[in-house]
Amino acid sequence: MIKLLLLTLLIIVIAMALLCIKVLLLRGGRFSSQHVHDNPGLRAKGIHCVMDQDREARDNNRAY
């Protein structure tokens, strides 16, 4: 049981370290934004945040 707990803890620590490499090693490093509206590829395809899509749909329904 202890071996499994230690192995699990080791895997979690390694995963967190790999996720933080950019933040830890680069000066001024930070995580990139994960929001849809900050992704240029999605913006080029016309894909918006669900909140924006909902607002547009509600505005379109009011017009009728």
PDB file with one MODEL, atoms N, CA, C and O in Angstrom:
MODEL        1
ATOM      1  N   MET A   1       0.825  -1.199   0.000  1.00  0.00           N
ATOM      2  CA  MET A   1       0.000   0.000   0.000  1.00  0.00           C
ATOM      3  C   MET A   1       0.868   1.261   0.000  1.00  0.00           C
ATOM      4  O   MET A   1       0.587   2.218  -0.721  1.00  0.00           O
ATOM      5  N   ILE A   2       1.911   1.251   0.805  1.00  0.00           N
ATOM      6  CA  ILE A   2       2.814   2.404   0.878  1.00  0.00           C
ATOM      7  C   ILE A   2       3.538   2.594  -0.450  1.00  0.00           C
ATOM      8  O   ILE A   2       3.748   3.725  -0.888  1.00  0.00           O
ATOM      9  N   LYS A   3       3.929   1.470  -1.105  1.00  0.00           N
ATOM     10  CA  LYS A   3       4.610   1.579  -2.392  1.00  0.00           C
ATOM     11  C   LYS A   3       3.705   2.262  -3.421  1.00  0.00           C
ATOM     12  O   LYS A   3       4.160   3.113  -4.185  1.00  0.00           O
ATOM     13  N   LEU A   4       2.446   1.893  -3.437  1.00  0.00           N
ATOM     14  CA  LEU A   4       1.500   2.479  -4.375  1.00  0.00           C
ATOM     15  C   LEU A   4       1.309   3.970  -4.086  1.00  0.00           C
ATOM     16  O   LEU A   4       1.240   4.775  -5.014  1.00  0.00           O
ATOM     17  N   LEU A   5       1.226   4.335  -2.830  1.00  0.00           N
ATOM     18  CA  LEU A   5       1.065   5.735  -2.441  1.00  0.00           C
ATOM     19  C   LEU A   5       2.285   6.558  -2.855  1.00  0.00           C
ATOM     20  O   LEU A   5       2.145   7.659  -3.387  1.00  0.00           O
ATOM     21  N   LEU A   6       3.469   6.024  -2.610  1.00  0.00           N
ATOM     22  CA  LEU A   6       4.696   6.731  -2.987  1.00  0.00           C
ATOM     23  C   LEU A   6       4.835   6.839  -4.505  1.00  0.00           C
ATOM     24  O   LEU A   6       5.272   7.869  -5.017  1.00  0.00           O
ATOM     25  N   LEU A   7       4.468   5.785  -5.218  1.00  0.00           N
ATOM     26  CA  LEU A   7       4.523   5.830  -6.675  1.00  0.00           C
ATOM     27  C   LEU A   7       3.558   6.866  -7.219  1.00  0.00           C
ATOM     28  O   LEU A   7       3.897   7.616  -8.134  1.00  0.00           O
ATOM     29  N   THR A   8       2.361   6.911  -6.662  1.00  0.00           N
ATOM     30  CA  THR A   8       1.371   7.901  -7.086  1.00  0.00           C
ATOM     31  C   THR A   8       1.865   9.311  -6.802  1.00  0.00           C
ATOM     32  O   THR A   8       1.734  10.194  -7.650  1.00  0.00           O
ATOM     33  N   LEU A   9       2.420   9.528  -5.642  1.00  0.00           N
ATOM     34  CA  LEU A   9       2.953  10.844  -5.283  1.00  0.00           C
ATOM     35  C   LEU A   9       4.094  11.238  -6.210  1.00  0.00           C
ATOM     36  O   LEU A   9       4.190  12.396  -6.618  1.00  0.00           O
ATOM     37  N   LEU A  10       4.953  10.292  -6.545  1.00  0.00           N
ATOM     38  CA  LEU A  10       6.064  10.567  -7.455  1.00  0.00           C
ATOM     39  C   LEU A  10       5.559  10.953  -8.842  1.00  0.00           C
ATOM     40  O   LEU A  10       6.086  11.882  -9.454  1.00  0.00           O
ATOM     41  N   ILE A  11       4.554  10.257  -9.340  1.00  0.00           N
ATOM     42  CA  ILE A  11       3.985  10.580 -10.650  1.00  0.00           C
ATOM     43  C   ILE A  11       3.374  11.971 -10.645  1.00  0.00           C
ATOM     44  O   ILE A  11       3.538  12.720 -11.608  1.00  0.00           O
ATOM     45  N   ILE A  12       2.678  12.324  -9.583  1.00  0.00           N
ATOM     46  CA  ILE A  12       2.069  13.660  -9.483  1.00  0.00           C
ATOM     47  C   ILE A  12       3.139  14.738  -9.438  1.00  0.00           C
ATOM     48  O   ILE A  12       2.998  15.771 -10.092  1.00  0.00           O
ATOM     49  N   VAL A  13       4.197  14.520  -8.685  1.00  0.00           N
ATOM     50  CA  VAL A  13       5.284  15.500  -8.585  1.00  0.00           C
ATOM     51  C   VAL A  13       5.968  15.684  -9.944  1.00  0.00           C
ATOM     52  O   VAL A  13       6.265  16.811 -10.341  1.00  0.00           O
ATOM     53  N   ILE A  14       6.215  14.600 -10.645  1.00  0.00           N
ATOM     54  CA  ILE A  14       6.849  14.696 -11.966  1.00  0.00           C
ATOM     55  C   ILE A  14       5.943  15.438 -12.940  1.00  0.00           C
ATOM     56  O   ILE A  14       6.409  16.282 -13.705  1.00  0.00           O
ATOM     57  N   ALA A  15       4.652  15.127 -12.915  1.00  0.00           N
ATOM     58  CA  ALA A  15       3.711  15.804 -13.812  1.00  0.00           C
ATOM     59  C   ALA A  15       3.662  17.304 -13.523  1.00  0.00           C
ATOM     60  O   ALA A  15       3.655  18.105 -14.457  1.00  0.00           O
ATOM     61  N   MET A  16       3.627  17.692 -12.271  1.00  0.00           N
ATOM     62  CA  MET A  16       3.598  19.113 -11.916  1.00  0.00           C
ATOM     63  C   MET A  16       4.891  19.806 -12.331  1.00  0.00           C
ATOM     64  O   MET A  16       4.861  20.942 -12.803  1.00  0.00           O
ATOM     65  N   ALA A  17       6.012  19.139 -12.162  1.00  0.00           N
ATOM     66  CA  ALA A  17       7.294  19.724 -12.568  1.00  0.00           C
ATOM     67  C   ALA A  17       7.333  19.927 -14.079  1.00  0.00           C
ATOM     68  O   ALA A  17       7.805  20.962 -14.550  1.00  0.00           O
ATOM     69  N   LEU A  18       6.844  18.959 -14.839  1.00  0.00           N
ATOM     70  CA  LEU A  18       6.843  19.097 -16.299  1.00  0.00           C
ATOM     71  C   LEU A  18       5.889  20.198 -16.744  1.00  0.00           C
ATOM     72  O   LEU A  18       6.171  20.902 -17.714  1.00  0.00           O
ATOM     73  N   LEU A  19       4.775  20.356 -16.058  1.00  0.00           N
ATOM     74  CA  LEU A  19       3.846  21.427 -16.404  1.00  0.00           C
ATOM     75  C   LEU A  19       4.431  22.807 -16.093  1.00  0.00           C
ATOM     76  O   LEU A  19       4.059  23.792 -16.732  1.00  0.00           O
ATOM     77  N   CYS A  20       5.319  22.886 -15.141  1.00  0.00           N
ATOM     78  CA  CYS A  20       5.851  24.176 -14.703  1.00  0.00           C
ATOM     79  C   CYS A  20       7.212  24.513 -15.290  1.00  0.00           C
ATOM     80  O   CYS A  20       7.806  25.520 -14.904  1.00  0.00           O
ATOM     81  N   ILE A  21       7.720  23.711 -16.204  1.00  0.00           N
ATOM     82  CA  ILE A  21       9.059  23.956 -16.753  1.00  0.00           C
ATOM     83  C   ILE A  21       9.177  25.359 -17.336  1.00  0.00           C
ATOM     84  O   ILE A  21      10.139  26.071 -17.047  1.00  0.00           O
ATOM     85  N   LYS A  22       8.218  25.758 -18.146  1.00  0.00           N
ATOM     86  CA  LYS A  22       8.276  27.075 -18.783  1.00  0.00           C
ATOM     87  C   LYS A  22       8.258  28.186 -17.742  1.00  0.00           C
ATOM     88  O   LYS A  22       8.963  29.185 -17.884  1.00  0.00           O
ATOM     89  N   VAL A  23       7.465  28.017 -16.711  1.00  0.00           N
ATOM     90  CA  VAL A  23       7.361  29.045 -15.679  1.00  0.00           C
ATOM     91  C   VAL A  23       8.628  29.098 -14.844  1.00  0.00           C
ATOM     92  O   VAL A  23       9.085  30.179 -14.469  1.00  0.00           O
ATOM     93  N   LEU A  24       9.195  27.942 -14.552  1.00  0.00           N
ATOM     94  CA  LEU A  24      10.358  27.898 -13.678  1.00  0.00           C
ATOM     95  C   LEU A  24      11.663  28.278 -14.372  1.00  0.00           C
ATOM     96  O   LEU A  24      12.527  28.898 -13.751  1.00  0.00           O
ATOM     97  N   LEU A  25      11.824  27.921 -15.642  1.00  0.00           N
ATOM     98  CA  LEU A  25      13.117  28.094 -16.293  1.00  0.00           C
ATOM     99  C   LEU A  25      13.259  29.382 -17.099  1.00  0.00           C
ATOM    100  O   LEU A  25      14.380  29.850 -17.299  1.00  0.00           O
ATOM    101  N   LEU A  26      12.183  29.956 -17.556  1.00  0.00           N
ATOM    102  CA  LEU A  26      12.275  31.163 -18.354  1.00  0.00           C
ATOM    103  C   LEU A  26      12.038  32.403 -17.500  1.00  0.00           C
ATOM    104  O   LEU A  26      11.157  32.422 -16.641  1.00  0.00           O
ATOM    105  N   ARG A  27      12.825  33.422 -17.746  1.00  0.00           N
ATOM    106  CA  ARG A  27      12.609  34.674 -17.042  1.00  0.00           C
ATOM    107  C   ARG A  27      11.311  35.290 -17.556  1.00  0.00           C
ATOM    108  O   ARG A  27      11.133  35.471 -18.760  1.00  0.00           O
ATOM    109  N   GLY A  28      10.429  35.604 -16.652  1.00  0.00           N
ATOM    110  CA  GLY A  28       9.136  36.153 -17.027  1.00  0.00           C
ATOM    111  C   GLY A  28       8.225  35.112 -17.658  1.00  0.00           C
ATOM    112  O   GLY A  28       7.230  35.459 -18.295  1.00  0.00           O
ATOM    113  N   GLY A  29       8.561  33.837 -17.485  1.00  0.00           N
ATOM    114  CA  GLY A  29       7.742  32.774 -18.067  1.00  0.00           C
ATOM    115  C   GLY A  29       6.396  32.693 -17.371  1.00  0.00           C
ATOM    116  O   GLY A  29       6.287  32.928 -16.168  1.00  0.00           O
ATOM    117  N   ARG A  30       5.376  32.358 -18.140  1.00  0.00           N
ATOM    118  CA  ARG A  30       4.040  32.198 -17.568  1.00  0.00           C
ATOM    119  C   ARG A  30       3.252  31.259 -18.461  1.00  0.00           C
ATOM    120  O   ARG A  30       3.623  31.004 -19.606  1.00  0.00           O
ATOM    121  N   PHE A  31       2.166  30.754 -17.919  1.00  0.00           N
ATOM    122  CA  PHE A  31       1.314  29.870 -18.691  1.00  0.00           C
ATOM    123  C   PHE A  31       0.568  30.687 -19.731  1.00  0.00           C
ATOM    124  O   PHE A  31       0.131  31.805 -19.459  1.00  0.00           O
ATOM    125  N   SER A  32       0.427  30.126 -20.917  1.00  0.00           N
ATOM    126  CA  SER A  32      -0.328  30.820 -21.952  1.00  0.00           C
ATOM    127  C   SER A  32      -1.812  30.731 -21.635  1.00  0.00           C
ATOM    128  O   SER A  32      -2.257  29.825 -20.931  1.00  0.00           O
ATOM    129  N   SER A  33      -2.555  31.665 -22.154  1.00  0.00           N
ATOM    130  CA  SER A  33      -3.989  31.710 -21.902  1.00  0.00           C
ATOM    131  C   SER A  33      -4.678  30.522 -22.563  1.00  0.00           C
ATOM    132  O   SER A  33      -4.331  30.141 -23.681  1.00  0.00           O
ATOM    133  N   GLN A  34      -5.635  29.948 -21.884  1.00  0.00           N
ATOM    134  CA  GLN A  34      -6.377  28.814 -22.406  1.00  0.00           C
ATOM    135  C   GLN A  34      -7.783  29.203 -22.855  1.00  0.00           C
ATOM    136  O   GLN A  34      -8.595  28.334 -23.173  1.00  0.00           O
ATOM    137  N   HIS A  35      -8.074  30.498 -22.881  1.00  0.00           N
ATOM    138  CA  HIS A  35      -9.389  30.961 -23.283  1.00  0.00           C
ATOM    139  C   HIS A  35      -9.548  30.895 -24.800  1.00  0.00           C
ATOM    140  O   HIS A  35      -8.591  31.104 -25.545  1.00  0.00           O
ATOM    141  N   VAL A  36     -10.744  30.608 -25.238  1.00  0.00           N
ATOM    142  CA  VAL A  36     -11.033  30.477 -26.665  1.00  0.00           C
ATOM    143  C   VAL A  36     -10.771  31.787 -27.391  1.00  0.00           C
ATOM    144  O   VAL A  36     -10.239  31.779 -28.501  1.00  0.00           O
ATOM    145  N   HIS A  37     -11.135  32.916 -26.782  1.00  0.00           N
ATOM    146  CA  HIS A  37     -10.992  34.196 -27.475  1.00  0.00           C
ATOM    147  C   HIS A  37      -9.534  34.628 -27.632  1.00  0.00           C
ATOM    148  O   HIS A  37      -9.255  35.571 -28.372  1.00  0.00           O
ATOM    149  N   ASP A  38      -8.602  33.959 -26.954  1.00  0.00           N
ATOM    150  CA  ASP A  38      -7.180  34.286 -27.092  1.00  0.00           C
ATOM    151  C   ASP A  38      -6.471  33.409 -28.119  1.00  0.00           C
ATOM    152  O   ASP A  38      -5.274  33.582 -28.349  1.00  0.00           O
ATOM    153  N   ASN A  39      -7.177  32.483 -28.733  1.00  0.00           N
ATOM    154  CA  ASN A  39      -6.582  31.560 -29.685  1.00  0.00           C
ATOM    155  C   ASN A  39      -6.819  32.075 -31.102  1.00  0.00           C
ATOM    156  O   ASN A  39      -7.960  32.097 -31.563  1.00  0.00           O
ATOM    157  N   PRO A  40      -5.754  32.491 -31.807  1.00  0.00           N
ATOM    158  CA  PRO A  40      -5.937  33.058 -33.147  1.00  0.00           C
ATOM    159  C   PRO A  40      -6.484  32.053 -34.156  1.00  0.00           C
ATOM    160  O   PRO A  40      -7.214  32.449 -35.065  1.00  0.00           O
ATOM    161  N   GLY A  41      -6.160  30.781 -34.029  1.00  0.00           N
ATOM    162  CA  GLY A  41      -6.672  29.780 -34.952  1.00  0.00           C
ATOM    163  C   GLY A  41      -8.180  29.629 -34.852  1.00  0.00           C
ATOM    164  O   GLY A  41      -8.861  29.499 -35.869  1.00  0.00           O
ATOM    165  N   LEU A  42      -8.705  29.644 -33.636  1.00  0.00           N
ATOM    166  CA  LEU A  42     -10.154  29.536 -33.457  1.00  0.00           C
ATOM    167  C   LEU A  42     -10.859  30.812 -33.903  1.00  0.00           C
ATOM    168  O   LEU A  42     -11.952  30.765 -34.466  1.00  0.00           O
ATOM    169  N   ARG A  43     -10.227  31.942 -33.646  1.00  0.00           N
ATOM    170  CA  ARG A  43     -10.828  33.211 -34.095  1.00  0.00           C
ATOM    171  C   ARG A  43     -10.920  33.259 -35.613  1.00  0.00           C
ATOM    172  O   ARG A  43     -11.901  33.760 -36.163  1.00  0.00           O
ATOM    173  N   ALA A  44      -9.896  32.735 -36.295  1.00  0.00           N
ATOM    174  CA  ALA A  44      -9.908  32.742 -37.761  1.00  0.00           C
ATOM    175  C   ALA A  44     -11.039  31.866 -38.314  1.00  0.00           C
ATOM    176  O   ALA A  44     -11.573  32.140 -39.389  1.00  0.00           O
ATOM    177  N   LYS A  45     -11.395  30.819 -37.577  1.00  0.00           N
ATOM    178  CA  LYS A  45     -12.483  29.937 -38.000  1.00  0.00           C
ATOM    179  C   LYS A  45     -13.848  30.456 -37.562  1.00  0.00           C
ATOM    180  O   LYS A  45     -14.876  29.870 -37.901  1.00  0.00           O
ATOM    181  N   GLY A  46     -13.859  31.545 -36.815  1.00  0.00           N
ATOM    182  CA  GLY A  46     -15.121  32.122 -36.366  1.00  0.00           C
ATOM    183  C   GLY A  46     -15.695  31.445 -35.144  1.00  0.00           C
ATOM    184  O   GLY A  46     -16.885  31.585 -34.864  1.00  0.00           O
ATOM    185  N   ILE A  47     -14.875  30.714 -34.408  1.00  0.00           N
ATOM    186  CA  ILE A  47     -15.333  30.037 -33.196  1.00  0.00           C
ATOM    187  C   ILE A  47     -15.152  30.983 -32.022  1.00  0.00           C
ATOM    188  O   ILE A  47     -14.076  31.547 -31.825  1.00  0.00           O
ATOM    189  N   HIS A  48     -16.215  31.151 -31.245  1.00  0.00           N
ATOM    190  CA  HIS A  48     -16.188  32.074 -30.109  1.00  0.00           C
ATOM    191  C   HIS A  48     -16.405  31.309 -28.813  1.00  0.00           C
ATOM    192  O   HIS A  48     -16.709  30.116 -28.807  1.00  0.00           O
ATOM    193  N   CYS A  49     -16.242  32.021 -27.741  1.00  0.00           N
ATOM    194  CA  CYS A  49     -16.548  31.506 -26.409  1.00  0.00           C
ATOM    195  C   CYS A  49     -18.045  31.201 -26.333  1.00  0.00           C
ATOM    196  O   CYS A  49     -18.847  31.870 -26.984  1.00  0.00           O
ATOM    197  N   VAL A  50     -18.416  30.217 -25.561  1.00  0.00           N
ATOM    198  CA  VAL A  50     -19.824  29.839 -25.446  1.00  0.00           C
ATOM    199  C   VAL A  50     -20.669  30.995 -24.916  1.00  0.00           C
ATOM    200  O   VAL A  50     -21.840  31.123 -25.273  1.00  0.00           O
ATOM    201  N   MET A  51     -20.088  31.827 -24.077  1.00  0.00           N
ATOM    202  CA  MET A  51     -20.835  32.980 -23.558  1.00  0.00           C
ATOM    203  C   MET A  51     -21.121  33.976 -24.686  1.00  0.00           C
ATOM    204  O   MET A  51     -22.212  34.541 -24.754  1.00  0.00           O
ATOM    205  N   ASP A  52     -20.146  34.190 -25.564  1.00  0.00           N
ATOM    206  CA  ASP A  52     -20.352  35.086 -26.701  1.00  0.00           C
ATOM    207  C   ASP A  52     -21.378  34.511 -27.675  1.00  0.00           C
ATOM    208  O   ASP A  52     -22.220  35.241 -28.198  1.00  0.00           O
ATOM    209  N   GLN A  53     -21.306  33.210 -27.917  1.00  0.00           N
ATOM    210  CA  GLN A  53     -22.260  32.571 -28.809  1.00  0.00           C
ATOM    211  C   GLN A  53     -23.676  32.654 -28.247  1.00  0.00           C
ATOM    212  O   GLN A  53     -24.629  32.886 -28.991  1.00  0.00           O
ATOM    213  N   ASP A  54     -23.813  32.466 -26.950  1.00  0.00           N
ATOM    214  CA  ASP A  54     -25.126  32.562 -26.310  1.00  0.00           C
ATOM    215  C   ASP A  54     -25.675  33.983 -26.430  1.00  0.00           C
ATOM    216  O   ASP A  54     -26.854  34.178 -26.726  1.00  0.00           O
ATOM    217  N   ARG A  55     -24.817  34.966 -26.200  1.00  0.00           N
ATOM    218  CA  ARG A  55     -25.243  36.366 -26.304  1.00  0.00           C
ATOM    219  C   ARG A  55     -25.697  36.691 -27.728  1.00  0.00           C
ATOM    220  O   ARG A  55     -26.711  37.362 -27.919  1.00  0.00           O
ATOM    221  N   GLU A  56     -24.943  36.212 -28.731  1.00  0.00           N
ATOM    222  CA  GLU A  56     -25.321  36.440 -30.124  1.00  0.00           C
ATOM    223  C   GLU A  56     -26.656  35.770 -30.456  1.00  0.00           C
ATOM    224  O   GLU A  56     -27.487  36.356 -31.149  1.00  0.00           O
ATOM    225  N   ALA A  57     -26.864  34.552 -29.966  1.00  0.00           N
ATOM    226  CA  ALA A  57     -28.111  33.842 -30.234  1.00  0.00           C
ATOM    227  C   ALA A  57     -29.295  34.560 -29.591  1.00  0.00           C
ATOM    228  O   ALA A  57     -30.366  34.657 -30.189  1.00  0.00           O
ATOM    229  N   ARG A  58     -29.100  35.061 -28.373  1.00  0.00           N
ATOM    230  CA  ARG A  58     -30.181  35.793 -27.705  1.00  0.00           C
ATOM    231  C   ARG A  58     -30.492  37.096 -28.436  1.00  0.00           C
ATOM    232  O   ARG A  58     -31.656  37.472 -28.574  1.00  0.00           O
ATOM    233  N   ASP A  59     -29.454  37.779 -28.900  1.00  0.00           N
ATOM    234  CA  ASP A  59     -29.675  39.015 -29.654  1.00  0.00           C
ATOM    235  C   ASP A  59     -30.407  38.750 -30.967  1.00  0.00           C
ATOM    236  O   ASP A  59     -31.266  39.533 -31.371  1.00  0.00           O
ATOM    237  N   ASN A  60     -30.067  37.650 -31.631  1.00  0.00           N
ATOM    238  CA  ASN A  60     -30.738  37.298 -32.880  1.00  0.00           C
ATOM    239  C   ASN A  60     -32.202  36.945 -32.650  1.00  0.00           C
ATOM    240  O   ASN A  60     -33.046  37.259 -33.489  1.00  0.00           O
ATOM    241  N   ASN A  61     -32.520  36.302 -31.537  1.00  0.00           N
ATOM    242  CA  ASN A  61     -33.904  35.936 -31.242  1.00  0.00           C
ATOM    243  C   ASN A  61     -34.746  37.135 -30.881  1.00  0.00           C
ATOM    244  O   ASN A  61     -35.951  37.136 -31.134  1.00  0.00           O
ATOM    245  N   ARG A  62     -34.150  38.151 -30.298  1.00  0.00           N
ATOM    246  CA  ARG A  62     -34.895  39.358 -29.931  1.00  0.00           C
ATOM    247  C   ARG A  62     -35.331  40.153 -31.177  1.00  0.00           C
ATOM    248  O   ARG A  62     -36.346  40.849 -31.167  1.00  0.00           O
ATOM    249  N   ALA A  63     -34.541  40.028 -32.231  1.00  0.00           N
ATOM    250  CA  ALA A  63     -34.824  40.777 -33.438  1.00  0.00           C
ATOM    251  C   ALA A  63     -36.093  40.292 -34.130  1.00  0.00           C
ATOM    252  O   ALA A  63     -36.690  41.027 -34.916  1.00  0.00           O
ATOM    253  N   TYR A  64     -36.506  39.066 -33.844  1.00  0.00           N
ATOM    254  CA  TYR A  64     -37.675  38.509 -34.532  1.00  0.00           C
ATOM    255  C   TYR A  64     -38.916  38.744 -33.752  1.00  0.00           C
ATOM    256  O   TYR A  64     -39.999  38.343 -34.179  1.00  0.00           O
TER     257      TYR A  64
ENDMDL
END
